[in-house]
Every structure is written in structure tokens, then in C-alpha cells.
Amino acid sequence: MTDSEPASPELGARPSEERVAQPSSDELAAKLLAVQRLLRGLNADPDVRMKLHLRFMAICTSLKMPTADRIKGAKRLDRLMADAELARAAGWQGDPLHRRPSGESGGT
């Protein structure tokens, strides 16, 4: 410990490796738009799509709160996007009414 370091960490202070800059409004808006576009074009089981859309709406709602944690919201968006990518990679060949137009398959 040096003279400039306090003897004990302050309450609520994060260690230096955990300090992350808050994402700007533009960065967060870009993530929200990217996730929305991914979910809009997702060819997956309708139940999976519904769960992903509900998670997206919950994230959007939480970010509107005055005490919203932008870092946590950005991480939740990243996890949602990763889960949507997994659902897209799994593909879905269910009901023809829910398939892509003109019989396109999701990469299989």
C-alpha cells in the first residue's frame, strides 16, 4: 500500500478492473435497434421467439426507469442477442405458416 491509497476501500466503490464506462445513449440505442432487427427476422419456434421478445420488452422497460443501470442493460442486451443468434443457428422447420417466404431455409 502506498501513501496515496486509502487503508480500506470506500463503500460502494468498485475495484479498478470492474470500472466500466457507461455506454452513451447512442451506443445503447444502436444495440437496441440491432437486437430489434435480429428478433424481427428470426426464424425460430414461436415459443422461443415470444420469450426473446418478452425479454427485449423487459430490457426496454427497465432502461426507461430514472435509476436505470446502463451497463447492466447493455450486458442484458448482449446476452439476448447471443441467445437470439443461438435460436437462429438452431433453425426451425415447423408450421409452414411460420416459415420464411418462398420456402427459404434458415441456413440448412
C-alpha positions as CSV (number, residue, x, y, z in Angstrom):
1,M,0.0,0.0,0.0
2,T,1.3,3.5,-0.8
3,D,0.6,6.7,1.0
4,S,-1.9,7.8,-1.7
5,E,-4.1,4.7,-1.3
6,P,-6.7,4.5,1.4
7,A,-6.4,1.9,4.0
8,S,-9.8,0.4,3.3
9,P,-11.9,0.7,0.1
10,E,-14.9,3.1,0.2
11,L,-18.4,1.6,0.5
12,G,-19.9,1.1,-3.0
13,A,-16.6,1.6,-4.8
14,R,-15.7,-1.0,-7.4
15,P,-12.3,-2.4,-7.9
16,S,-10.4,-0.7,-10.8
17,E,-10.8,-3.8,-13.1
18,E,-14.6,-3.6,-12.7
19,R,-14.9,0.1,-13.6
20,V,-16.5,0.4,-16.9
21,A,-17.6,3.5,-18.7
22,Q,-21.3,4.0,-19.0
23,P,-22.5,3.4,-22.6
24,S,-23.7,6.5,-24.3
25,S,-27.3,6.9,-25.3
26,D,-26.3,6.5,-29.0
27,E,-24.4,3.2,-28.3
28,L,-27.4,1.9,-26.3
29,A,-29.8,2.9,-29.0
30,A,-27.7,1.2,-31.6
31,K,-27.7,-2.1,-29.6
32,L,-31.5,-1.8,-29.1
33,L,-32.0,-1.4,-32.8
34,A,-29.7,-4.3,-33.7
35,V,-31.5,-6.6,-31.3
36,Q,-34.9,-5.5,-32.6
37,R,-33.8,-6.2,-36.2
38,L,-32.4,-9.6,-35.3
39,L,-35.6,-10.6,-33.5
40,R,-37.8,-9.3,-36.3
41,G,-36.2,-11.6,-38.8
42,L,-35.8,-14.5,-36.5
43,N,-36.9,-17.9,-37.9
44,A,-37.4,-19.9,-34.8
45,D,-40.0,-21.8,-32.8
46,P,-42.8,-19.3,-32.0
47,D,-42.5,-20.0,-28.2
48,V,-38.8,-19.2,-28.4
49,R,-39.5,-16.0,-30.4
50,M,-42.1,-15.0,-27.8
51,K,-39.7,-15.5,-24.9
52,L,-37.0,-13.5,-26.6
53,H,-39.4,-10.7,-27.5
54,L,-40.6,-10.6,-23.9
55,R,-37.0,-10.3,-22.6
56,F,-36.5,-7.5,-25.1
57,M,-39.5,-5.6,-23.9
58,A,-38.4,-6.1,-20.3
59,I,-35.0,-4.7,-21.1
60,C,-36.5,-1.7,-22.9
61,T,-38.8,-1.0,-19.9
62,S,-36.0,-1.2,-17.4
63,L,-33.9,1.2,-19.4
64,K,-36.7,3.8,-19.2
65,M,-36.5,4.0,-15.5
66,P,-34.8,7.0,-13.9
67,T,-32.5,4.8,-12.0
68,A,-31.6,2.5,-14.9
69,D,-28.2,0.9,-14.9
70,R,-27.0,1.3,-18.5
71,I,-24.1,-1.1,-18.0
72,K,-26.4,-3.8,-16.8
73,G,-28.9,-3.0,-19.6
74,A,-26.1,-3.3,-22.2
75,K,-25.0,-6.6,-20.8
76,R,-28.6,-7.9,-20.8
77,L,-28.9,-6.8,-24.5
78,D,-25.6,-8.7,-25.3
79,R,-26.9,-11.9,-23.7
80,L,-30.3,-11.5,-25.5
81,M,-28.5,-11.1,-28.8
82,A,-26.4,-14.1,-28.2
83,D,-29.4,-16.2,-27.3
84,A,-31.2,-15.0,-30.4
85,E,-28.2,-16.0,-32.5
86,L,-28.3,-19.5,-31.0
87,A,-32.0,-19.8,-31.8
88,R,-31.4,-18.7,-35.4
89,A,-28.5,-21.2,-35.7
90,A,-30.7,-24.0,-34.4
91,G,-33.2,-23.2,-37.2
92,W,-36.8,-24.3,-37.2
93,Q,-38.8,-26.3,-39.7
94,G,-42.2,-26.3,-38.0
95,D,-45.5,-25.0,-39.2
96,P,-45.3,-23.7,-42.9
97,L,-47.2,-20.5,-41.8
98,H,-44.2,-19.5,-39.7
99,R,-41.6,-20.3,-42.3
100,R,-39.8,-17.7,-44.3
101,P,-41.4,-16.6,-47.6
102,S,-40.7,-18.7,-50.7
103,G,-39.6,-21.7,-48.8
104,E,-36.2,-20.3,-47.8
105,S,-34.5,-22.3,-45.1
106,G,-32.5,-20.7,-42.2
107,G,-29.1,-21.9,-43.4
108,T,-29.7,-25.7,-43.6
